Amino acid sequence: MHIKKSSILKMMLAFHFLWTGLLFAQNNVAQNSRIIQNIDSREKQTLDGLWQIIIDPLENGYYNHQYGLRTKKGFFNNKKPKKPSDLIEYDFDSDYQLNVPGDWNTQMEKLYYYEGTIWYKRSFDFKKQSGQKEILYFEAVNYHAIVYLNGQKIGEHKGGFTPFQFDVTEQLKEGENILIVKVDNQRKKEGIPTLNMDWWNYGGITRSVHLLKVPEQYISDYSIQVNKDNPKLIEGWIKVENHNADEQVNLAIPELKKELKLTAKNGIAEFSFKASPKLWTPENPKLYNIQISTKTDKVEDEIGFRTIETKGHKILLNGEEIFLKGVCIHEEAPYGLGRITSNEQNQILLGWAKELGSNFVRLAHYTHNEAMVKEAEKMGILVWAEVPVYWSVDFENPETLQNATTQLEDMIARDKNRAGVILWSVANETKEIEARNVFLKTLTEKARAADPTRLITAALNS
């Protein structure tokens, strides 16, 4: 095997762990997700491909000369001059193009070191269907995204590595629609990550964009796993959006010969039943087909069952001691440059880790793409998942803490059903001060509240 010096695999022989006990007795993962679960099981229209762009280092498309927000002359309006005297000084249709998903740094040489604003525009056709909701879903945009549909602002998001979504049912129109995204990757002292980090600050719509089609009443989220103290008890919950009173929810695991008819109270159907699943291990990464349905909706997933805990200095997987052998991986292309843009690239990197004898990877130092986490699970690789609370974070800033909390909760919400994930990491090599301690304690408590079944960790300098 040949690995270039520029390879994003960081060969590591040891990790510094900060273990924190799992204090809560309950098993259910919190029901507060802001994103739809498992988009792979959804009907979706891809918005990937070539997007038209305008490079805007002075943000003239957003602010006027007095640094007030533009309204009529903002680039998000996508205006066209009707006569030569019209003062419209931009044109998406005559400028550059970039591929989505992808970073702008490696697609255009002049943008390699660029940090600032680029406007993205994508036109797409849409046909309205009654009884359907449309969800615009971004897998990730680095770093600050402001999203406009047909000239109307529909929302914004800060954080370069977690998904976000908007219900755009009312904003879509029959025929051509115009989606414009203002993307700003400038590093900020109050950001997560902050000003300094030791990976490249790739800008752009770095992961895929989808238009998801769901019925009016749809299955938005679910948590399905074995009880952390009893692997012969499968339990969890299913959430239905826009639910009817006493909505019936069906849960089936055909291989286990289990079929349940549940009732959703206030949109949540909880369950607990006895079963004897084969437990997921690196040697046998067993996944079960899970089928969830209501009167109007159906989703499927592949879920593995396992327990993880600590006993003294030992890590126990399914009650048996396991020694973690692994490497760090950055989400960069294994050949060439730039962010990963395909699942084949995920498979190459994880394959290299397996060739090195790894049973474990640390997906450093931010939340990696969802397909990477799923591939690791299929290949029998345990995962340390992390948020970019990195080095010199502004620990005394409440907005910084809220940003970190949101990224942590969204990572847990997206990947909570992945058996391969055994560690939620809240930080890397942060300064040992009291404000840091309070900050990380808060994140630890948030992680425990969101998911009391996994271990919580951080990488430390000492």
C-alpha positions in Angstrom: 0.0 0.0 0.0 1.3 3.4 -0.9 0.3 6.4 1.2 1.5 9.9 0.1 3.0 12.3 2.6 -0.1 14.5 2.0 -2.4 11.6 3.0 -5.0 12.6 5.4 -4.5 9.6 7.6 -2.6 10.6 10.7 -1.0 7.5 12.0 -1.4 7.4 15.8 -0.4 4.8 18.3 -2.2 6.2 21.3 -5.1 8.5 22.3 -5.5 10.5 25.5 -9.0 9.8 26.8 -11.0 11.7 29.3 -13.6 9.1 30.4 -16.8 10.3 32.1 -19.3 8.0 33.6 -22.8 7.4 32.3 -24.9 8.7 35.1 -28.5 8.4 33.8 -30.4 5.2 34.2 -32.8 5.8 31.2 -31.8 4.5 27.8 -33.8 6.5 25.3 -31.9 9.1 23.2 -33.5 12.6 23.5 -36.3 13.4 21.1 -35.2 16.9 20.2 -33.8 16.5 16.7 -33.8 19.4 14.3 -33.1 17.3 11.3 -34.9 14.4 9.6 -33.4 11.0 10.3 -31.8 8.8 7.6 -32.2 10.7 4.3 -31.0 7.7 2.4 -34.5 6.2 2.9 -36.3 9.2 1.4 -37.4 10.1 -2.0 -35.2 13.0 -3.0 -34.3 15.3 -5.8 -30.6 16.0 -5.9 -29.5 19.6 -6.3 -25.9 18.6 -6.8 -23.9 19.6 -9.9 -22.7 22.8 -11.3 -23.8 25.9 -9.4 -23.2 29.5 -10.7 -21.2 31.6 -8.3 -20.2 35.2 -7.6 -17.1 35.9 -5.6 -17.9 38.8 -3.2 -14.9 39.6 -0.9 -16.4 43.0 0.1 -19.9 41.5 0.6 -21.4 44.1 -1.8 -24.2 41.8 -2.5 -25.3 41.8 1.1 -24.4 45.2 2.6 -24.7 48.7 1.1 -22.1 51.4 1.4 -23.3 52.3 4.9 -23.0 48.7 6.0 -26.7 48.3 6.1 -28.4 45.1 4.8 -29.4 45.4 1.2 -33.0 44.6 0.1 -33.8 45.4 -3.5 -30.1 45.3 -4.7 -29.0 42.2 -2.8 -27.6 39.4 -4.9 -30.2 37.1 -3.6 -32.8 38.8 -5.7 -31.1 37.6 -8.9 -32.1 40.7 -10.8 -31.6 41.1 -14.6 -31.1 44.5 -16.2 -34.0 45.4 -18.5 -32.1 48.3 -20.1 -28.5 49.4 -20.1 -29.1 52.2 -17.6 -30.3 49.8 -14.9 -27.8 49.8 -12.0 -27.5 46.0 -11.6 -23.8 45.3 -11.2 -23.9 41.5 -10.9 -24.9 38.6 -13.1 -24.8 35.0 -12.0 -25.2 33.8 -15.6 -22.0 35.4 -16.8 -19.7 34.5 -14.0 -17.9 31.3 -12.7 -19.2 27.9 -11.8 -18.4 25.4 -9.0 -19.3 21.8 -8.4 -21.5 20.9 -5.5 -20.6 19.0 -3.4 -17.1 20.4 -3.3 -14.8 23.0 -1.7 -14.0 26.1 -3.7 -10.3 26.1 -2.7 -9.3 23.1 -4.9 -11.7 23.8 -7.8 -10.3 27.2 -8.7 -6.6 28.1 -8.2 -7.4 31.8 -7.4 -9.6 30.6 -4.5 -7.1 28.3 -2.9 -6.4 30.7 0.0 -9.7 32.6 -0.2 -11.6 33.2 3.0 -14.8 35.3 2.6 -18.2 35.2 0.8 -19.2 33.4 -2.4 -22.7 33.4 -3.6 -24.0 30.1 -5.1 -27.0 29.9 -7.4 -28.9 26.8 -8.6 -32.0 26.8 -10.9 -34.2 23.7 -10.8 -37.7 22.7 -12.0 -40.4 21.6 -9.6 -43.8 20.1 -10.0 -46.2 20.6 -7.1 -48.0 17.6 -5.6 -50.9 17.9 -3.2 -50.5 16.3 0.2 -46.7 16.5 0.1 -44.1 18.5 2.0 -40.8 19.5 0.6 -37.7 19.8 2.8 -34.5 21.5 1.6 -31.7 19.6 3.2 -28.0 20.6 3.2 -25.6 17.9 4.4 -23.0 20.6 5.2 -21.9 24.1 4.2 -18.7 25.8 5.5 -19.2 27.9 7.5 -22.0 30.5 7.6 -24.9 29.8 5.1 -27.7 32.2 4.4 -30.3 30.5 2.2 -32.8 32.2 -0.2 -35.4 30.6 -2.4 -37.0 32.7 -5.1 -35.7 35.8 -3.5 -37.1 35.0 -0.1 -34.8 34.3 2.9 -35.7 31.0 4.3 -33.0 30.7 7.0 -29.4 30.5 7.9 -27.0 28.1 9.6 -23.6 28.4 11.3 -21.2 25.4 11.5 -19.3 23.7 8.7 -19.9 20.0 9.4 -23.5 19.3 10.5 -26.7 19.1 8.4 -29.5 21.6 8.4 -32.9 21.8 6.7 -35.8 24.0 5.9 -39.5 23.3 5.1 -39.9 25.0 1.7 -43.3 23.7 0.8 -44.8 27.1 0.7 -41.9 28.9 -1.0 -41.6 26.5 -4.0 -43.5 27.3 -7.2 -44.5 25.4 -10.2 -41.8 25.4 -12.9 -38.4 27.0 -12.4 -37.2 27.9 -8.9 -34.0 29.8 -8.0 -32.0 28.7 -4.9 -29.2 31.1 -3.8 -26.9 30.6 -0.9 -24.5 33.1 0.6 -21.5 31.1 1.9 -18.9 32.7 4.2 -16.0 30.6 5.5 -14.2 33.4 7.4 -12.8 32.2 10.6 -14.1 34.0 13.7 -12.8 34.2 17.3 -16.3 33.2 18.6 -16.7 30.4 16.0 -16.6 26.6 16.4 -13.9 26.0 15.3 -12.2 29.2 16.2 -9.4 31.3 14.5 -6.7 28.7 14.6 -6.7 25.0 13.8 -4.4 22.6 12.0 -6.6 21.6 9.1 -7.4 23.5 5.9 -10.4 25.9 6.0 -12.2 24.6 3.0 -15.0 26.9 1.9 -18.2 26.2 0.1 -21.2 23.8 -0.1 -18.9 20.9 0.7 -21.6 18.2 0.9 -24.7 17.3 -1.1 -27.9 19.3 -1.2 -31.3 17.5 -1.5 -35.0 18.4 -1.9 -36.7 15.7 0.2 -40.3 14.7 -0.5 -42.4 13.5 2.4 -46.1 13.2 3.1 -47.9 15.7 5.3 -47.7 13.3 8.2 -44.2 11.8 8.1 -41.8 9.8 10.2 -39.2 12.4 11.1 -37.0 10.7 13.6 -36.4 7.5 15.6 -34.1 5.8 18.1 -33.8 2.0 18.1 -31.2 0.2 20.2 -30.7 -2.4 22.9 -30.9 -1.4 26.6 -27.4 -0.5 27.7 -27.8 -2.9 30.7 -29.7 -5.7 29.0 -28.9 -6.6 25.4 -32.0 -8.8 25.2 -34.2 -5.8 25.4 -34.7 -3.5 22.3 -36.2 -0.2 23.1 -36.6 3.3 21.7 -39.1 5.7 20.1 -40.5 6.9 16.8 -41.5 10.5 16.1 -44.2 11.5 13.6 -44.5 15.1 12.4 -47.9 16.7 11.9 -49.4 13.6 13.6 -53.0 12.7 13.9 -54.5 11.9 17.3 -53.4 8.4 18.4 -51.4 7.8 15.1 -50.7 4.1 14.5 -47.0 3.3 13.9 -45.8 -0.1 12.8 -42.3 -1.3 13.6 -40.9 -4.5 12.0 -37.6 -6.4 12.2 -38.2 -9.3 9.9 -35.1 -11.3 10.7 -36.0 -11.2 14.4 -39.6 -12.1 13.5 -40.8 -9.0 15.3 -43.8 -6.8 14.3 -45.2 -4.2 16.6 -48.3 -2.0 16.3 -47.7 1.1 18.3 -49.7 4.2 19.2 -48.1 7.6 18.9 -49.1 9.9 21.8 -48.4 13.5 21.0 -46.5 12.3 18.0 -44.1 10.0 19.9 -44.5 6.1 19.9 -42.3 4.5 22.5 -41.6 0.8 22.7 -39.7 -1.9 24.5 -39.6 -5.6 23.7 -37.6 -8.7 24.3 -35.4 -10.1 21.5 -32.1 -11.9 21.0 -30.3 -10.1 18.3 -26.8 -11.0 17.3 -24.7 -8.2 18.7 -22.6 -6.0 16.5 -18.8 -6.5 16.8 -15.8 -5.5 14.6 -15.4 -9.2 13.7 -19.1 -9.5 12.8 -20.7 -6.1 12.1 -24.2 -7.5 12.0 -27.0 -5.1 10.8 -30.7 -5.7 10.8 -33.2 -4.4 8.4 -35.7 -2.1 10.2 -39.0 -1.1 8.8 -41.1 1.7 10.2 -44.4 2.7 8.7 -47.6 4.7 9.3 -50.7 5.1 7.2 -49.0 7.6 4.9 -45.2 7.0 5.3 -42.5 4.3 5.4 -38.8 4.3 6.0 -36.2 1.6 6.3 -32.8 1.5 8.0 -30.0 -0.9 8.7 -29.3 -0.9 12.5 -26.8 -2.9 14.6 -27.2 -3.7 18.3 -24.4 -3.6 20.8 -23.5 -2.3 24.3 -20.6 -0.1 25.3 -19.4 0.7 28.8 -16.3 1.1 30.9 -15.2 -0.8 34.0 -12.3 0.7 35.8 -9.7 1.4 33.0 -11.3 -1.2 30.7 -13.6 -0.6 27.7 -16.3 -3.3 27.4 -18.1 -4.0 24.1 -21.0 -6.3 24.7 -19.6 -7.0 28.1 -16.2 -8.1 26.8 -13.0 -6.2 27.1 -11.8 -4.6 23.8 -8.5 -2.8 23.0 -8.9 0.0 20.5 -6.3 0.1 17.8 -6.7 3.0 15.3 -5.8 6.1 13.5 -7.2 9.6 13.0 -8.8 10.4 9.6 -9.5 13.8 8.2 -12.3 14.2 5.7 -10.0 14.9 2.7 -9.7 13.1 -0.6 -7.3 10.1 -0.5 -5.9 11.0 -3.9 -5.7 14.6 -5.1 -6.8 17.5 -2.9 -9.9 18.8 -1.2 -12.9 17.6 0.8 -14.4 14.2 0.2 -17.2 14.3 -2.3 -18.0 10.6 -2.8 -18.6 7.5 -0.8 -15.9 5.7 -2.8 -13.4 8.1 -1.1 -14.8 7.2 2.3 -14.3 3.5 1.5 -10.6 4.0 0.4 -9.7 5.8 3.6 -11.5 3.3 5.9 -9.9 0.5 3.8 -6.5 1.9 4.5 -7.3 2.0 8.2 -8.3 -1.7 8.1 -5.1 -2.6 6.3 -3.1 -1.0 9.1 -4.9 -3.4 11.6 -7.3 -0.8 12.9 -10.6 -1.7 14.6 -11.2 1.9 15.5 -11.0 5.4 13.9 -11.1 8.8 15.3 -13.0 11.0 12.8 -11.0 14.1 13.5 -11.6 17.0 14.4 -15.2 17.7 13.3 -18.4 15.8 12.3 -17.6 13.8 9.2 -20.2 13.0 6.4 -22.9 10.6 7.3 -21.9 8.1 4.6 -18.4 7.8 6.3 -20.0 6.9 9.6 -22.3 4.3 7.9 -19.4 2.8 6.0 -17.3 2.4 9.1 -20.2 0.6 10.8 -20.6 -1.8 7.8 -16.8 -2.5 7.8 -16.7 -3.3 11.5 -14.8 -0.1 12.5 -15.6 1.6 15.8 -15.9 5.3 15.7 -14.9 8.3 17.8 -17.1 11.2 16.6 -16.2 14.7 17.4 -17.2 18.4 17.3 -14.6 21.1 16.4 -14.2 22.5 19.9 -10.5 22.9 19.1 -7.6 24.6 20.9 -8.3 28.3 21.8 -12.1 28.5 21.8 -13.8 31.6 23.2 -14.9 29.7 26.3 -16.4 32.7 28.1 -18.8 33.6 25.2 -22.3 32.3 25.6 -23.0 32.3 21.9 -19.9 30.2 21.3 -21.2 27.7 23.8 -24.6 27.7 22.1 -23.0 27.1 18.8 -20.9 24.2 20.1 -24.0 22.7 21.8 -26.0 22.9 18.6 -23.3 21.1 16.6 -22.9 18.4 19.3 -26.7 17.8 19.5 -27.0 17.7 15.7 -24.2 15.2 15.4 -25.8 13.0 18.0 -29.2 13.3 16.4 -27.9 12.3 13.0 -25.7 9.4 14.1 -27.5 8.0 17.2 -28.6 4.8 15.5 -25.1 3.9 14.3 -23.8 1.0 16.3 -20.2 1.7 15.2 -20.2 5.0 17.1 -19.1 4.4 20.6 -17.6 7.8 21.6 -18.9 11.4 21.5 -15.9 13.7 21.8 -16.6 17.2 23.1 -13.1 18.8 22.6 -9.5 18.5 21.4 -6.4 19.9 23.2 -8.1 22.8 24.9 -6.5 25.2 27.3 -6.7 24.1 31.0 -8.6 27.1 32.5 -11.7 27.3 34.7 -13.8 28.7 31.8 -12.8 25.7 29.7 -13.9 23.4 32.5 -17.3 25.0 32.8 -17.7 24.9 29.0 -16.8 21.3 28.6 -18.9 20.3 31.6 -21.9 21.9 30.0 -21.2 20.0 26.7 -20.7 16.7 28.6 -24.1 17.2 30.3 -25.7 18.0 27.0 -24.3 14.9 25.4 -25.4 12.7 28.4 -28.9 14.2 28.1 -29.0 13.6 24.4 -27.6 10.1 24.6 -26.9 8.4 27.9 -25.9 5.1 26.2 -22.4 6.0 24.8 -19.1 7.0 26.3 -18.1 10.7 26.3 -14.5 11.7 25.8 -12.1 14.6 24.9 -8.5 14.6 23.7 -6.2 16.4 26.1 -2.8 17.9 26.0 -1.6 16.0 29.1 
